[in-house]
């Protein structure tokens, strides 16, 4: 079976739906961790822990790292802001990993709040302002 060639679009139909644009960004566009933020978070983890490879910002292991939101993606935590993203070992849901500990335990959620406050200070007044211009969203 051969595919038929598509017909050209009629002139009166071209551009008919151009006015249908999305006003708001989708959640995934806001919460997705960008490539620039990934590079910055890796640089920051190496600087803060004094290593030459990216490591977990809680325990210091270099294996199985994932990017974790401080303000969860479900709550529209921005992925374009390095002060909201950190390197943690493991992934959400694997027991015994720093990522699971930070998301699932009360103490871990408190630690995330404190670490997030430290990161906001790091990017607003600390050494991080030399690498990333941090502007808090209203």
N, C-alpha and C positions, 0 to 999 in steps of 0.2 A: 504494500500500500504506500503510495507516494503522498507526501504532504502537498497540499495545494499552495501556491504562492498567495500571500495575503494581498488583498485589494488595497489600493491607495485610499487614504482617508479623504472623504469628500471635503471640498473647500469650506463649505458652510459649517462643518463639524470641527475643524481645526481650531483649537484654543477655546472651545465652548466651556470647558471646566476650569479655566485658569483662575477664576475668581473663588474657587473652592480651596482655600488654604487653611491650614490648621492655625488657630490663634495661640494655643498653648503648646509648650514642648511636652513630649510624652515623658512618662516617669523614667523609662529606660535611658532617655537622652540626658536626664539630669543625674541619675544615680550611677551611670556607667563610668568606671574609672578610666580616664583618658591616658594616652601614652605618655604625655608630658608629666602627668601626676605620678605614673608608675616609676618613671626615671627619677623624679624628685624624691619619692618615698624610699627608693633603693639607696639613693645618695645620702639621705638623712639617716637611715638606719646604719649605714657604714660609718658616718661621721659620729653619731651619738654613742655607738658602741665600740668605736675605734678598730674596725676591721676593714679588710680590703674586699670583702664580698658582702652582698646583702644578707642580713640575718633577721631572725625573729626579734621584735622589739621588746618582748617580754622575757624570753628565756635565753636568747642568743644563739639558737641553733640555725645553721644555714640550710637545713633540709625541708622540703615540702612547704615552701612559703606560699601564702596567699594574701591578697590584699583584703583587709577588713575595714568596714565602715565604722566609725565611732558613733555617729548618728546613723542608725540603720537605714538601709535603702528603702525599707518598707515605710519609713517615716520621712522619705524624701531627702535623705542625707546626700549632699552633693558629692559626686565623684570627680568633679573638676577642681576640688579644693584639697591640697595635700594635708591641711590641718585636720581633715576629716577621715583620712585614710592612713592605715598603719600596716606594716608587715607582721603577720602572725603565722606561726607554724600550723600545719594541718588545714583542714577546711571545716566549715560550719557543719556540725553533726557528727564528726568523728570524736568519740570519747577520748579524753586524755590529751587533747591538743590545746594549745593556747587559744586558738580561734574559738573552739567550743566552750572553753572555760570563760572567756570574755563575754560570749553571747548568752550562755545558759545559767550562770551562777550570779547570785546577788553581789558577791564580792567582786566578781569579774566585771559586772556592769558599773560598779562604783569605780573600779580601777580605770575603766574606759573613760568615764567622765573626768577623772583627775588627769589622765594622760591627754585627753582632748584639750583641757584647759592649759596644760603645759605646752602643747603644740601650738595653740593659738598665740600664747605668749612668745614662743620660739619664732613664729613667723611675723609677729607684729613688732616685737622689740628685741628679739634675740638675733643669733647668727643667721637664722633662716631668711630674714628679710634681705640678705645679700643674694639669695638664690631665687626667691619667689616673692613677688609683691602680693602680700596678703591683704585682702579687702573683705571684711565681714559683710555678708549679705544681710539686708534689713528684714 
